[in-house]
Amino acid sequence: MPPDLNTLANQDFCYLTTVGRVTGRLHEIEIWFAIQGETLYMLSGGRDRSDWVKNLRRNPEVTVRINNEHFEGRARGIESEAEDELARGLLVEKYDRVPGTLTHWRRTALPVAVDLIV
């Protein structure tokens, strides 16, 4: 039986594994995340200059680890304004422990979605 994503949503980090666009090797990063339904959201402070975002654009197939649970997924850019706002809102709500400290990040980071296969 697959784990309930809602029970994993309160974890501080997830571990995103991408395939290197140049080397073809696996690359794992620790990153903040939020979950809505079966979609995991992240914000890239480096926008599309971040290596992990460049990797996703080349190969959107990823794995995600949250608290020793592993998921396959497919990354995608966020196209709609509503989903963009949802992603930003979920992440800032989860991590803005000192209100206002993530205002710039919320406004300027690039939102990325991973549709999980559960």
Contacts in CASP RR format, 6 or more apart in sequence:
PFRMAT RR
TARGET T0000
AUTHOR 0000-0000-0000
METHOD contacts of the structure
MODEL  1
MPPDLNTLANQDFCYLTTVGRVTGRLHEIEIWFAIQGETLYMLSGGRDRS
DWVKNLRRNPEVTVRINNEHFEGRARGIESEAEDELARGLLVEKYDRVPG
TLTHWRRTALPVAVDLIV
2 118 0 8 1.000
3 69 0 8 1.000
5 35 0 8 1.000
5 37 0 8 1.000
5 38 0 8 1.000
5 116 0 8 1.000
5 118 0 8 1.000
6 35 0 8 1.000
8 35 0 8 1.000
8 66 0 8 1.000
8 67 0 8 1.000
8 69 0 8 1.000
9 34 0 8 1.000
9 35 0 8 1.000
11 66 0 8 1.000
11 67 0 8 1.000
12 32 0 8 1.000
13 30 0 8 1.000
13 31 0 8 1.000
13 32 0 8 1.000
13 33 0 8 1.000
14 30 0 8 1.000
14 31 0 8 1.000
14 33 0 8 1.000
14 40 0 8 1.000
14 42 0 8 1.000
14 64 0 8 1.000
14 65 0 8 1.000
14 66 0 8 1.000
15 28 0 8 1.000
15 29 0 8 1.000
15 30 0 8 1.000
15 31 0 8 1.000
15 64 0 8 1.000
15 65 0 8 1.000
15 66 0 8 1.000
16 28 0 8 1.000
16 29 0 8 1.000
16 31 0 8 1.000
16 42 0 8 1.000
16 52 0 8 1.000
16 62 0 8 1.000
16 63 0 8 1.000
16 64 0 8 1.000
16 114 0 8 1.000
17 26 0 8 1.000
17 27 0 8 1.000
17 28 0 8 1.000
17 62 0 8 1.000
17 63 0 8 1.000
17 64 0 8 1.000
17 65 0 8 1.000
18 26 0 8 1.000
18 27 0 8 1.000
18 29 0 8 1.000
18 52 0 8 1.000
18 55 0 8 1.000
18 56 0 8 1.000
18 59 0 8 1.000
18 62 0 8 1.000
18 75 0 8 1.000
19 25 0 8 1.000
19 26 0 8 1.000
19 27 0 8 1.000
19 55 0 8 1.000
19 58 0 8 1.000
19 59 0 8 1.000
19 61 0 8 1.000
20 26 0 8 1.000
20 27 0 8 1.000
20 51 0 8 1.000
20 55 0 8 1.000
20 58 0 8 1.000
20 59 0 8 1.000
21 54 0 8 1.000
21 55 0 8 1.000
21 57 0 8 1.000
21 58 0 8 1.000
21 59 0 8 1.000
27 51 0 8 1.000
27 52 0 8 1.000
27 55 0 8 1.000
28 65 0 8 1.000
29 52 0 8 1.000
31 42 0 8 1.000
31 52 0 8 1.000
32 42 0 8 1.000
32 43 0 8 1.000
32 91 0 8 1.000
32 94 0 8 1.000
32 95 0 8 1.000
33 40 0 8 1.000
33 41 0 8 1.000
33 42 0 8 1.000
33 66 0 8 1.000
33 91 0 8 1.000
34 40 0 8 1.000
34 41 0 8 1.000
34 87 0 8 1.000
34 89 0 8 1.000
34 90 0 8 1.000
34 91 0 8 1.000
34 93 0 8 1.000
34 94 0 8 1.000
35 41 0 8 1.000
35 90 0 8 1.000
36 86 0 8 1.000
36 90 0 8 1.000
38 115 0 8 1.000
38 116 0 8 1.000
38 118 0 8 1.000
39 113 0 8 1.000
39 114 0 8 1.000
39 115 0 8 1.000
39 116 0 8 1.000
40 64 0 8 1.000
40 113 0 8 1.000
40 114 0 8 1.000
40 116 0 8 1.000
41 86 0 8 1.000
41 87 0 8 1.000
41 90 0 8 1.000
41 91 0 8 1.000
41 111 0 8 1.000
41 112 0 8 1.000
41 113 0 8 1.000
41 114 0 8 1.000
42 91 0 8 1.000
42 111 0 8 1.000
42 112 0 8 1.000
42 114 0 8 1.000
43 87 0 8 1.000
43 88 0 8 1.000
43 91 0 8 1.000
43 105 0 8 1.000
43 106 0 8 1.000
43 109 0 8 1.000
43 110 0 8 1.000
43 111 0 8 1.000
43 112 0 8 1.000
44 50 0 8 1.000
44 52 0 8 1.000
44 53 0 8 1.000
44 109 0 8 1.000
44 110 0 8 1.000
44 111 0 8 1.000
44 112 0 8 1.000
45 105 0 8 1.000
45 108 0 8 1.000
45 109 0 8 1.000
45 110 0 8 1.000
46 53 0 8 1.000
46 109 0 8 1.000
46 110 0 8 1.000
47 53 0 8 1.000
47 108 0 8 1.000
47 109 0 8 1.000
47 110 0 8 1.000
48 54 0 8 1.000
48 57 0 8 1.000
48 110 0 8 1.000
50 110 0 8 1.000
53 110 0 8 1.000
53 112 0 8 1.000
56 62 0 8 1.000
56 75 0 8 1.000
56 112 0 8 1.000
60 74 0 8 1.000
60 75 0 8 1.000
60 76 0 8 1.000
61 72 0 8 1.000
61 73 0 8 1.000
61 74 0 8 1.000
61 75 0 8 1.000
62 72 0 8 1.000
62 73 0 8 1.000
62 74 0 8 1.000
62 75 0 8 1.000
62 114 0 8 1.000
63 70 0 8 1.000
63 71 0 8 1.000
63 72 0 8 1.000
63 73 0 8 1.000
64 70 0 8 1.000
64 71 0 8 1.000
64 73 0 8 1.000
64 114 0 8 1.000
64 116 0 8 1.000
65 71 0 8 1.000
71 116 0 8 1.000
71 117 0 8 1.000
71 118 0 8 1.000
72 116 0 8 1.000
72 117 0 8 1.000
73 114 0 8 1.000
73 115 0 8 1.000
73 116 0 8 1.000
73 117 0 8 1.000
74 114 0 8 1.000
74 115 0 8 1.000
74 117 0 8 1.000
75 112 0 8 1.000
75 113 0 8 1.000
75 114 0 8 1.000
76 112 0 8 1.000
76 113 0 8 1.000
76 114 0 8 1.000
76 115 0 8 1.000
77 111 0 8 1.000
77 112 0 8 1.000
77 113 0 8 1.000
78 84 0 8 1.000
78 87 0 8 1.000
78 111 0 8 1.000
78 112 0 8 1.000
78 113 0 8 1.000
83 111 0 8 1.000
83 113 0 8 1.000
84 111 0 8 1.000
87 111 0 8 1.000
87 112 0 8 1.000
87 113 0 8 1.000
88 106 0 8 1.000
88 109 0 8 1.000
88 111 0 8 1.000
89 106 0 8 1.000
91 102 0 8 1.000
91 106 0 8 1.000
92 102 0 8 1.000
92 105 0 8 1.000
92 106 0 8 1.000
95 102 0 8 1.000
96 102 0 8 1.000
96 106 0 8 1.000
END
